[in-house]
Amino acid sequence: DRYTYTFDSTLGIITGFTPDGIGGNTTNAYFLGGSGLPIKEGLQGTADDLIVVVGAHGSTQTTLERFTLSGTYIGTIPVDFSAINNGNVGIGNVAITPDGKYEYAPLQTANEIIKIDLSNGNIVDTYGFTGAHDVTIAPNGDVYAANYSTAGATVIRLDSNLNFIQDLVTTQAAGVSGNFRPSGLSIAADGSL
């Protein structure tokens, strides 16, 4: 589904958050896909389209599908995952560069982050990262990635070519119980994570 809202940058608040649906349809959601495979958490958009992760977690049927903002199917981004972990990749939350040319995808079951050229589906850079789950892009182009593994959970910073820069979080905070498994990364307007 699609939603509309008004953001007041002075107060930093969102108002008028309203279900809009695709094409203004307020009565029901528009269902993307149709292959019978589920849409995963990886959903990102550009000014012109949406890119959606489709397929069961850890499935060799995982694909990246492109739709117009009105919900019309454009096609599959032709990424060849077959050489990565026997094609069993399990993509998490993806991030698209502001220019819409590249997408960063964490391959959860393959323990990698990949950079994909969206014009042709080629994988142009990779970074081995155990527990890769979520990525986001900072205004300066740096990529932040969360390790959702229970062993050695961390958040790291990489440059736009997936070269390691820095470990940001390496230990569980004092007094926090349970597994430390960061996910759902977001960059604020001031550049903080």
PyMOL CGO cylinders between C-alpha atoms (Angstrom):
from pymol import cmd
from pymol.cgo import CYLINDER

trace = [
    CYLINDER, 0.00, 0.00, 0.00, 1.06, 3.61, -0.34, 0.3, 1, 1, 1, 1, 1, 1,
    CYLINDER, 1.06, 3.61, -0.34, 0.59, 6.45, 2.14, 0.3, 1, 1, 1, 1, 1, 1,
    CYLINDER, 0.59, 6.45, 2.14, 0.60, 10.24, 2.03, 0.3, 1, 1, 1, 1, 1, 1,
    CYLINDER, 0.60, 10.24, 2.03, 1.68, 12.64, 4.77, 0.3, 1, 1, 1, 1, 1, 1,
    CYLINDER, 1.68, 12.64, 4.77, 2.93, 16.15, 5.47, 0.3, 1, 1, 1, 1, 1, 1,
    CYLINDER, 2.93, 16.15, 5.47, 6.33, 16.68, 7.07, 0.3, 1, 1, 1, 1, 1, 1,
    CYLINDER, 6.33, 16.68, 7.07, 6.98, 19.91, 9.02, 0.3, 1, 1, 1, 1, 1, 1,
    CYLINDER, 6.98, 19.91, 9.02, 10.77, 20.35, 8.92, 0.3, 1, 1, 1, 1, 1, 1,
    CYLINDER, 10.77, 20.35, 8.92, 10.67, 23.18, 11.49, 0.3, 1, 1, 1, 1, 1, 1,
    CYLINDER, 10.67, 23.18, 11.49, 8.92, 21.07, 14.12, 0.3, 1, 1, 1, 1, 1, 1,
    CYLINDER, 8.92, 21.07, 14.12, 10.24, 17.76, 12.82, 0.3, 1, 1, 1, 1, 1, 1,
    CYLINDER, 10.24, 17.76, 12.82, 6.81, 16.12, 12.87, 0.3, 1, 1, 1, 1, 1, 1,
    CYLINDER, 6.81, 16.12, 12.87, 4.64, 14.21, 10.44, 0.3, 1, 1, 1, 1, 1, 1,
    CYLINDER, 4.64, 14.21, 10.44, 0.93, 15.02, 10.19, 0.3, 1, 1, 1, 1, 1, 1,
    CYLINDER, 0.93, 15.02, 10.19, -1.92, 13.88, 7.98, 0.3, 1, 1, 1, 1, 1, 1,
    CYLINDER, -1.92, 13.88, 7.98, -0.64, 10.32, 7.60, 0.3, 1, 1, 1, 1, 1, 1,
    CYLINDER, -0.64, 10.32, 7.60, -3.31, 8.83, 5.36, 0.3, 1, 1, 1, 1, 1, 1,
    CYLINDER, -3.31, 8.83, 5.36, -3.73, 5.51, 3.57, 0.3, 1, 1, 1, 1, 1, 1,
    CYLINDER, -3.73, 5.51, 3.57, -3.74, 6.34, -0.13, 0.3, 1, 1, 1, 1, 1, 1,
    CYLINDER, -3.74, 6.34, -0.13, -3.33, 3.04, -1.89, 0.3, 1, 1, 1, 1, 1, 1,
    CYLINDER, -3.33, 3.04, -1.89, -1.92, 2.76, -5.38, 0.3, 1, 1, 1, 1, 1, 1,
    CYLINDER, -1.92, 2.76, -5.38, -3.38, 5.43, -7.64, 0.3, 1, 1, 1, 1, 1, 1,
    CYLINDER, -3.38, 5.43, -7.64, -5.46, 6.93, -4.82, 0.3, 1, 1, 1, 1, 1, 1,
    CYLINDER, -5.46, 6.93, -4.82, -7.31, 3.70, -4.10, 0.3, 1, 1, 1, 1, 1, 1,
    CYLINDER, -7.31, 3.70, -4.10, -8.21, 3.98, -0.40, 0.3, 1, 1, 1, 1, 1, 1,
    CYLINDER, -8.21, 3.98, -0.40, -10.27, 0.80, -0.18, 0.3, 1, 1, 1, 1, 1, 1,
    CYLINDER, -10.27, 0.80, -0.18, -7.67, -1.91, -0.68, 0.3, 1, 1, 1, 1, 1, 1,
    CYLINDER, -7.67, -1.91, -0.68, -3.98, -2.50, -1.08, 0.3, 1, 1, 1, 1, 1, 1,
    CYLINDER, -3.98, -2.50, -1.08, -2.46, -3.21, -4.46, 0.3, 1, 1, 1, 1, 1, 1,
    CYLINDER, -2.46, -3.21, -4.46, -0.76, -6.58, -4.45, 0.3, 1, 1, 1, 1, 1, 1,
    CYLINDER, -0.76, -6.58, -4.45, 2.53, -6.64, -6.29, 0.3, 1, 1, 1, 1, 1, 1,
    CYLINDER, 2.53, -6.64, -6.29, 3.89, -9.78, -7.83, 0.3, 1, 1, 1, 1, 1, 1,
    CYLINDER, 3.89, -9.78, -7.83, 1.55, -12.61, -8.55, 0.3, 1, 1, 1, 1, 1, 1,
    CYLINDER, 1.55, -12.61, -8.55, 4.18, -15.38, -8.63, 0.3, 1, 1, 1, 1, 1, 1,
    CYLINDER, 4.18, -15.38, -8.63, 2.88, -16.79, -5.36, 0.3, 1, 1, 1, 1, 1, 1,
    CYLINDER, 2.88, -16.79, -5.36, 6.19, -16.01, -3.65, 0.3, 1, 1, 1, 1, 1, 1,
    CYLINDER, 6.19, -16.01, -3.65, 6.11, -13.56, -0.74, 0.3, 1, 1, 1, 1, 1, 1,
    CYLINDER, 6.11, -13.56, -0.74, 7.39, -10.00, -0.85, 0.3, 1, 1, 1, 1, 1, 1,
    CYLINDER, 7.39, -10.00, -0.85, 10.22, -9.71, 1.67, 0.3, 1, 1, 1, 1, 1, 1,
    CYLINDER, 10.22, -9.71, 1.67, 11.29, -6.76, 3.81, 0.3, 1, 1, 1, 1, 1, 1,
    CYLINDER, 11.29, -6.76, 3.81, 13.53, -5.40, 1.06, 0.3, 1, 1, 1, 1, 1, 1,
    CYLINDER, 13.53, -5.40, 1.06, 11.56, -2.55, -0.51, 0.3, 1, 1, 1, 1, 1, 1,
    CYLINDER, 11.56, -2.55, -0.51, 13.15, 0.62, -1.88, 0.3, 1, 1, 1, 1, 1, 1,
    CYLINDER, 13.15, 0.62, -1.88, 12.11, 3.24, -4.36, 0.3, 1, 1, 1, 1, 1, 1,
    CYLINDER, 12.11, 3.24, -4.36, 13.54, 5.82, -6.70, 0.3, 1, 1, 1, 1, 1, 1,
    CYLINDER, 13.54, 5.82, -6.70, 11.71, 8.85, -8.08, 0.3, 1, 1, 1, 1, 1, 1,
    CYLINDER, 11.71, 8.85, -8.08, 10.28, 6.61, -10.81, 0.3, 1, 1, 1, 1, 1, 1,
    CYLINDER, 10.28, 6.61, -10.81, 9.90, 3.06, -9.53, 0.3, 1, 1, 1, 1, 1, 1,
    CYLINDER, 9.90, 3.06, -9.53, 9.94, 0.52, -6.71, 0.3, 1, 1, 1, 1, 1, 1,
    CYLINDER, 9.94, 0.52, -6.71, 12.34, -2.37, -6.32, 0.3, 1, 1, 1, 1, 1, 1,
    CYLINDER, 12.34, -2.37, -6.32, 10.97, -5.23, -4.25, 0.3, 1, 1, 1, 1, 1, 1,
    CYLINDER, 10.97, -5.23, -4.25, 12.66, -8.39, -2.92, 0.3, 1, 1, 1, 1, 1, 1,
    CYLINDER, 12.66, -8.39, -2.92, 10.49, -11.39, -3.79, 0.3, 1, 1, 1, 1, 1, 1,
    CYLINDER, 10.49, -11.39, -3.79, 10.96, -14.97, -2.59, 0.3, 1, 1, 1, 1, 1, 1,
    CYLINDER, 10.96, -14.97, -2.59, 11.08, -17.07, 0.54, 0.3, 1, 1, 1, 1, 1, 1,
    CYLINDER, 11.08, -17.07, 0.54, 13.98, -16.46, 2.93, 0.3, 1, 1, 1, 1, 1, 1,
    CYLINDER, 13.98, -16.46, 2.93, 16.98, -18.53, 1.94, 0.3, 1, 1, 1, 1, 1, 1,
    CYLINDER, 16.98, -18.53, 1.94, 15.34, -19.50, -1.32, 0.3, 1, 1, 1, 1, 1, 1,
    CYLINDER, 15.34, -19.50, -1.32, 17.06, -20.01, -4.65, 0.3, 1, 1, 1, 1, 1, 1,
    CYLINDER, 17.06, -20.01, -4.65, 13.94, -18.33, -6.09, 0.3, 1, 1, 1, 1, 1, 1,
    CYLINDER, 13.94, -18.33, -6.09, 14.78, -14.94, -4.57, 0.3, 1, 1, 1, 1, 1, 1,
    CYLINDER, 14.78, -14.94, -4.57, 14.54, -12.14, -7.15, 0.3, 1, 1, 1, 1, 1, 1,
    CYLINDER, 14.54, -12.14, -7.15, 14.55, -8.35, -7.35, 0.3, 1, 1, 1, 1, 1, 1,
    CYLINDER, 14.55, -8.35, -7.35, 11.39, -7.12, -9.08, 0.3, 1, 1, 1, 1, 1, 1,
    CYLINDER, 11.39, -7.12, -9.08, 10.79, -3.60, -10.43, 0.3, 1, 1, 1, 1, 1, 1,
    CYLINDER, 10.79, -3.60, -10.43, 7.40, -1.84, -10.50, 0.3, 1, 1, 1, 1, 1, 1,
    CYLINDER, 7.40, -1.84, -10.50, 6.20, 1.64, -11.45, 0.3, 1, 1, 1, 1, 1, 1,
    CYLINDER, 6.20, 1.64, -11.45, 4.93, 3.84, -8.63, 0.3, 1, 1, 1, 1, 1, 1,
    CYLINDER, 4.93, 3.84, -8.63, 1.39, 3.05, -9.81, 0.3, 1, 1, 1, 1, 1, 1,
    CYLINDER, 1.39, 3.05, -9.81, 2.01, -0.69, -9.32, 0.3, 1, 1, 1, 1, 1, 1,
    CYLINDER, 2.01, -0.69, -9.32, 2.61, -1.77, -12.91, 0.3, 1, 1, 1, 1, 1, 1,
    CYLINDER, 2.61, -1.77, -12.91, 5.12, -4.59, -13.22, 0.3, 1, 1, 1, 1, 1, 1,
    CYLINDER, 5.12, -4.59, -13.22, 8.26, -3.59, -15.16, 0.3, 1, 1, 1, 1, 1, 1,
    CYLINDER, 8.26, -3.59, -15.16, 10.36, -6.75, -14.82, 0.3, 1, 1, 1, 1, 1, 1,
    CYLINDER, 10.36, -6.75, -14.82, 13.01, -8.68, -12.92, 0.3, 1, 1, 1, 1, 1, 1,
    CYLINDER, 13.01, -8.68, -12.92, 16.44, -7.12, -12.42, 0.3, 1, 1, 1, 1, 1, 1,
    CYLINDER, 16.44, -7.12, -12.42, 18.66, -9.81, -14.00, 0.3, 1, 1, 1, 1, 1, 1,
    CYLINDER, 18.66, -9.81, -14.00, 21.03, -10.50, -11.10, 0.3, 1, 1, 1, 1, 1, 1,
    CYLINDER, 21.03, -10.50, -11.10, 22.77, -13.88, -11.41, 0.3, 1, 1, 1, 1, 1, 1,
    CYLINDER, 22.77, -13.88, -11.41, 22.87, -15.25, -7.86, 0.3, 1, 1, 1, 1, 1, 1,
    CYLINDER, 22.87, -15.25, -7.86, 23.76, -18.80, -8.95, 0.3, 1, 1, 1, 1, 1, 1,
    CYLINDER, 23.76, -18.80, -8.95, 27.48, -18.47, -8.13, 0.3, 1, 1, 1, 1, 1, 1,
    CYLINDER, 27.48, -18.47, -8.13, 26.76, -17.16, -4.61, 0.3, 1, 1, 1, 1, 1, 1,
    CYLINDER, 26.76, -17.16, -4.61, 26.06, -19.81, -1.98, 0.3, 1, 1, 1, 1, 1, 1,
    CYLINDER, 26.06, -19.81, -1.98, 24.50, -22.06, -4.67, 0.3, 1, 1, 1, 1, 1, 1,
    CYLINDER, 24.50, -22.06, -4.67, 21.98, -19.29, -5.36, 0.3, 1, 1, 1, 1, 1, 1,
    CYLINDER, 21.98, -19.29, -5.36, 20.61, -19.43, -1.80, 0.3, 1, 1, 1, 1, 1, 1,
    CYLINDER, 20.61, -19.43, -1.80, 20.87, -15.76, -0.87, 0.3, 1, 1, 1, 1, 1, 1,
    CYLINDER, 20.87, -15.76, -0.87, 17.98, -14.54, 1.35, 0.3, 1, 1, 1, 1, 1, 1,
    CYLINDER, 17.98, -14.54, 1.35, 18.07, -10.78, 0.70, 0.3, 1, 1, 1, 1, 1, 1,
    CYLINDER, 18.07, -10.78, 0.70, 17.37, -8.39, 3.60, 0.3, 1, 1, 1, 1, 1, 1,
    CYLINDER, 17.37, -8.39, 3.60, 16.54, -4.68, 3.55, 0.3, 1, 1, 1, 1, 1, 1,
    CYLINDER, 16.54, -4.68, 3.55, 18.09, -3.13, 0.45, 0.3, 1, 1, 1, 1, 1, 1,
    CYLINDER, 18.09, -3.13, 0.45, 19.24, 0.45, -0.22, 0.3, 1, 1, 1, 1, 1, 1,
    CYLINDER, 19.24, 0.45, -0.22, 19.32, 2.32, -3.53, 0.3, 1, 1, 1, 1, 1, 1,
    CYLINDER, 19.32, 2.32, -3.53, 21.80, 5.12, -4.23, 0.3, 1, 1, 1, 1, 1, 1,
    CYLINDER, 21.80, 5.12, -4.23, 20.17, 8.57, -4.56, 0.3, 1, 1, 1, 1, 1, 1,
    CYLINDER, 20.17, 8.57, -4.56, 20.92, 8.62, -8.30, 0.3, 1, 1, 1, 1, 1, 1,
    CYLINDER, 20.92, 8.62, -8.30, 19.03, 5.31, -8.73, 0.3, 1, 1, 1, 1, 1, 1,
    CYLINDER, 19.03, 5.31, -8.73, 22.01, 3.62, -10.41, 0.3, 1, 1, 1, 1, 1, 1,
    CYLINDER, 22.01, 3.62, -10.41, 23.08, 1.11, -7.77, 0.3, 1, 1, 1, 1, 1, 1,
    CYLINDER, 23.08, 1.11, -7.77, 21.50, -1.02, -5.10, 0.3, 1, 1, 1, 1, 1, 1,
    CYLINDER, 21.50, -1.02, -5.10, 23.17, -2.49, -2.03, 0.3, 1, 1, 1, 1, 1, 1,
    CYLINDER, 23.17, -2.49, -2.03, 21.73, -5.83, -0.96, 0.3, 1, 1, 1, 1, 1, 1,
    CYLINDER, 21.73, -5.83, -0.96, 22.64, -7.83, 2.16, 0.3, 1, 1, 1, 1, 1, 1,
    CYLINDER, 22.64, -7.83, 2.16, 22.64, -11.54, 1.34, 0.3, 1, 1, 1, 1, 1, 1,
    CYLINDER, 22.64, -11.54, 1.34, 21.69, -13.03, 4.69, 0.3, 1, 1, 1, 1, 1, 1,
    CYLINDER, 21.69, -13.03, 4.69, 22.26, -16.71, 4.00, 0.3, 1, 1, 1, 1, 1, 1,
    CYLINDER, 22.26, -16.71, 4.00, 25.39, -16.04, 1.91, 0.3, 1, 1, 1, 1, 1, 1,
    CYLINDER, 25.39, -16.04, 1.91, 26.96, -13.69, 4.50, 0.3, 1, 1, 1, 1, 1, 1,
    CYLINDER, 26.96, -13.69, 4.50, 27.75, -11.00, 1.94, 0.3, 1, 1, 1, 1, 1, 1,
    CYLINDER, 27.75, -11.00, 1.94, 26.79, -7.50, 0.96, 0.3, 1, 1, 1, 1, 1, 1,
    CYLINDER, 26.79, -7.50, 0.96, 26.67, -6.85, -2.76, 0.3, 1, 1, 1, 1, 1, 1,
    CYLINDER, 26.67, -6.85, -2.76, 26.50, -3.71, -4.90, 0.3, 1, 1, 1, 1, 1, 1,
    CYLINDER, 26.50, -3.71, -4.90, 24.33, -4.18, -7.99, 0.3, 1, 1, 1, 1, 1, 1,
    CYLINDER, 24.33, -4.18, -7.99, 24.37, -2.07, -11.15, 0.3, 1, 1, 1, 1, 1, 1,
    CYLINDER, 24.37, -2.07, -11.15, 20.62, -1.64, -11.69, 0.3, 1, 1, 1, 1, 1, 1,
    CYLINDER, 20.62, -1.64, -11.69, 21.01, -0.94, -15.42, 0.3, 1, 1, 1, 1, 1, 1,
    CYLINDER, 21.01, -0.94, -15.42, 22.18, -4.48, -16.16, 0.3, 1, 1, 1, 1, 1, 1,
    CYLINDER, 22.18, -4.48, -16.16, 21.98, -6.53, -12.93, 0.3, 1, 1, 1, 1, 1, 1,
    CYLINDER, 21.98, -6.53, -12.93, 25.75, -6.98, -12.68, 0.3, 1, 1, 1, 1, 1, 1,
    CYLINDER, 25.75, -6.98, -12.68, 27.29, -7.38, -9.24, 0.3, 1, 1, 1, 1, 1, 1,
    CYLINDER, 27.29, -7.38, -9.24, 30.07, -4.77, -9.19, 0.3, 1, 1, 1, 1, 1, 1,
    CYLINDER, 30.07, -4.77, -9.19, 31.35, -5.03, -5.59, 0.3, 1, 1, 1, 1, 1, 1,
    CYLINDER, 31.35, -5.03, -5.59, 31.06, -7.47, -2.68, 0.3, 1, 1, 1, 1, 1, 1,
    CYLINDER, 31.06, -7.47, -2.68, 31.94, -7.50, 1.01, 0.3, 1, 1, 1, 1, 1, 1,
    CYLINDER, 31.94, -7.50, 1.01, 31.92, -10.64, 3.18, 0.3, 1, 1, 1, 1, 1, 1,
    CYLINDER, 31.92, -10.64, 3.18, 29.89, -9.91, 6.31, 0.3, 1, 1, 1, 1, 1, 1,
    CYLINDER, 29.89, -9.91, 6.31, 28.52, -12.64, 8.57, 0.3, 1, 1, 1, 1, 1, 1,
    CYLINDER, 28.52, -12.64, 8.57, 24.89, -12.04, 9.49, 0.3, 1, 1, 1, 1, 1, 1,
    CYLINDER, 24.89, -12.04, 9.49, 24.33, -9.32, 6.85, 0.3, 1, 1, 1, 1, 1, 1,
    CYLINDER, 24.33, -9.32, 6.85, 20.71, -8.21, 7.29, 0.3, 1, 1, 1, 1, 1, 1,
    CYLINDER, 20.71, -8.21, 7.29, 20.07, -4.51, 6.67, 0.3, 1, 1, 1, 1, 1, 1,
    CYLINDER, 20.07, -4.51, 6.67, 21.88, -1.67, 4.88, 0.3, 1, 1, 1, 1, 1, 1,
    CYLINDER, 21.88, -1.67, 4.88, 21.37, 2.06, 4.51, 0.3, 1, 1, 1, 1, 1, 1,
    CYLINDER, 21.37, 2.06, 4.51, 23.23, 4.82, 2.68, 0.3, 1, 1, 1, 1, 1, 1,
    CYLINDER, 23.23, 4.82, 2.68, 24.47, 8.06, 4.27, 0.3, 1, 1, 1, 1, 1, 1,
    CYLINDER, 24.47, 8.06, 4.27, 24.32, 11.39, 2.37, 0.3, 1, 1, 1, 1, 1, 1,
    CYLINDER, 24.32, 11.39, 2.37, 28.09, 11.16, 1.74, 0.3, 1, 1, 1, 1, 1, 1,
    CYLINDER, 28.09, 11.16, 1.74, 27.66, 7.73, 0.08, 0.3, 1, 1, 1, 1, 1, 1,
    CYLINDER, 27.66, 7.73, 0.08, 28.95, 5.61, 2.96, 0.3, 1, 1, 1, 1, 1, 1,
    CYLINDER, 28.95, 5.61, 2.96, 27.08, 2.34, 3.50, 0.3, 1, 1, 1, 1, 1, 1,
    CYLINDER, 27.08, 2.34, 3.50, 26.07, 1.17, 6.98, 0.3, 1, 1, 1, 1, 1, 1,
    CYLINDER, 26.07, 1.17, 6.98, 25.32, -2.52, 7.52, 0.3, 1, 1, 1, 1, 1, 1,
    CYLINDER, 25.32, -2.52, 7.52, 23.84, -4.46, 10.42, 0.3, 1, 1, 1, 1, 1, 1,
    CYLINDER, 23.84, -4.46, 10.42, 24.93, -7.96, 11.42, 0.3, 1, 1, 1, 1, 1, 1,
    CYLINDER, 24.93, -7.96, 11.42, 21.81, -9.74, 12.67, 0.3, 1, 1, 1, 1, 1, 1,
    CYLINDER, 21.81, -9.74, 12.67, 23.75, -12.77, 13.85, 0.3, 1, 1, 1, 1, 1, 1,
    CYLINDER, 23.75, -12.77, 13.85, 23.73, -13.60, 17.57, 0.3, 1, 1, 1, 1, 1, 1,
    CYLINDER, 23.73, -13.60, 17.57, 27.48, -14.18, 17.49, 0.3, 1, 1, 1, 1, 1, 1,
    CYLINDER, 27.48, -14.18, 17.49, 29.53, -11.00, 17.21, 0.3, 1, 1, 1, 1, 1, 1,
    CYLINDER, 29.53, -11.00, 17.21, 26.60, -8.75, 16.27, 0.3, 1, 1, 1, 1, 1, 1,
    CYLINDER, 26.60, -8.75, 16.27, 27.76, -5.39, 14.97, 0.3, 1, 1, 1, 1, 1, 1,
    CYLINDER, 27.76, -5.39, 14.97, 27.06, -2.37, 12.78, 0.3, 1, 1, 1, 1, 1, 1,
    CYLINDER, 27.06, -2.37, 12.78, 29.79, -1.39, 10.34, 0.3, 1, 1, 1, 1, 1, 1,
    CYLINDER, 29.79, -1.39, 10.34, 30.52, 1.49, 7.98, 0.3, 1, 1, 1, 1, 1, 1,
    CYLINDER, 30.52, 1.49, 7.98, 31.79, 0.86, 4.43, 0.3, 1, 1, 1, 1, 1, 1,
    CYLINDER, 31.79, 0.86, 4.43, 32.59, 3.24, 1.59, 0.3, 1, 1, 1, 1, 1, 1,
    CYLINDER, 32.59, 3.24, 1.59, 30.50, 3.24, -1.61, 0.3, 1, 1, 1, 1, 1, 1,
    CYLINDER, 30.50, 3.24, -1.61, 32.73, 0.51, -3.12, 0.3, 1, 1, 1, 1, 1, 1,
    CYLINDER, 32.73, 0.51, -3.12, 32.20, -1.71, -0.06, 0.3, 1, 1, 1, 1, 1, 1,
    CYLINDER, 32.20, -1.71, -0.06, 35.63, -1.17, 1.45, 0.3, 1, 1, 1, 1, 1, 1,
    CYLINDER, 35.63, -1.17, 1.45, 35.64, -1.47, 5.25, 0.3, 1, 1, 1, 1, 1, 1,
    CYLINDER, 35.64, -1.47, 5.25, 35.96, 1.82, 7.17, 0.3, 1, 1, 1, 1, 1, 1,
    CYLINDER, 35.96, 1.82, 7.17, 34.86, 1.28, 10.76, 0.3, 1, 1, 1, 1, 1, 1,
    CYLINDER, 34.86, 1.28, 10.76, 33.13, -0.91, 13.36, 0.3, 1, 1, 1, 1, 1, 1,
    CYLINDER, 33.13, -0.91, 13.36, 30.46, 1.19, 15.06, 0.3, 1, 1, 1, 1, 1, 1,
    CYLINDER, 30.46, 1.19, 15.06, 28.87, -1.25, 17.48, 0.3, 1, 1, 1, 1, 1, 1,
    CYLINDER, 28.87, -1.25, 17.48, 30.64, -4.37, 18.63, 0.3, 1, 1, 1, 1, 1, 1,
    CYLINDER, 30.64, -4.37, 18.63, 29.24, -5.20, 22.06, 0.3, 1, 1, 1, 1, 1, 1,
    CYLINDER, 29.24, -5.20, 22.06, 25.86, -5.41, 23.71, 0.3, 1, 1, 1, 1, 1, 1,
    CYLINDER, 25.86, -5.41, 23.71, 25.05, -2.42, 25.91, 0.3, 1, 1, 1, 1, 1, 1,
    CYLINDER, 25.05, -2.42, 25.91, 25.37, -2.90, 29.68, 0.3, 1, 1, 1, 1, 1, 1,
    CYLINDER, 25.37, -2.90, 29.68, 22.09, -3.92, 31.28, 0.3, 1, 1, 1, 1, 1, 1,
    CYLINDER, 22.09, -3.92, 31.28, 20.54, -5.11, 28.01, 0.3, 1, 1, 1, 1, 1, 1,
    CYLINDER, 20.54, -5.11, 28.01, 19.36, -8.68, 28.17, 0.3, 1, 1, 1, 1, 1, 1,
    CYLINDER, 19.36, -8.68, 28.17, 18.69, -11.10, 25.34, 0.3, 1, 1, 1, 1, 1, 1,
    CYLINDER, 18.69, -11.10, 25.34, 20.36, -11.31, 21.98, 0.3, 1, 1, 1, 1, 1, 1,
    CYLINDER, 20.36, -11.31, 21.98, 21.87, -8.16, 20.53, 0.3, 1, 1, 1, 1, 1, 1,
    CYLINDER, 21.87, -8.16, 20.53, 20.71, -8.28, 16.91, 0.3, 1, 1, 1, 1, 1, 1,
    CYLINDER, 20.71, -8.28, 16.91, 20.65, -4.84, 15.24, 0.3, 1, 1, 1, 1, 1, 1,
    CYLINDER, 20.65, -4.84, 15.24, 18.46, -4.27, 12.18, 0.3, 1, 1, 1, 1, 1, 1,
    CYLINDER, 18.46, -4.27, 12.18, 16.35, -1.54, 10.60, 0.3, 1, 1, 1, 1, 1, 1,
    CYLINDER, 16.35, -1.54, 10.60, 19.08, 1.04, 10.03, 0.3, 1, 1, 1, 1, 1, 1,
    CYLINDER, 19.08, 1.04, 10.03, 18.20, 4.65, 9.19, 0.3, 1, 1, 1, 1, 1, 1,
    CYLINDER, 18.20, 4.65, 9.19, 20.17, 7.87, 8.66, 0.3, 1, 1, 1, 1, 1, 1,
    CYLINDER, 20.17, 7.87, 8.66, 18.81, 11.10, 10.17, 0.3, 1, 1, 1, 1, 1, 1,
    CYLINDER, 18.81, 11.10, 10.17, 18.96, 14.47, 8.41, 0.3, 1, 1, 1, 1, 1, 1,
    CYLINDER, 18.96, 14.47, 8.41, 22.00, 15.46, 10.52, 0.3, 1, 1, 1, 1, 1, 1,
    CYLINDER, 22.00, 15.46, 10.52, 23.87, 12.34, 9.33, 0.3, 1, 1, 1, 1, 1, 1,
    CYLINDER, 23.87, 12.34, 9.33, 23.57, 10.39, 12.57, 0.3, 1, 1, 1, 1, 1, 1,
    CYLINDER, 23.57, 10.39, 12.57, 22.73, 6.70, 12.44, 0.3, 1, 1, 1, 1, 1, 1,
]
cmd.load_cgo(trace, "trace")
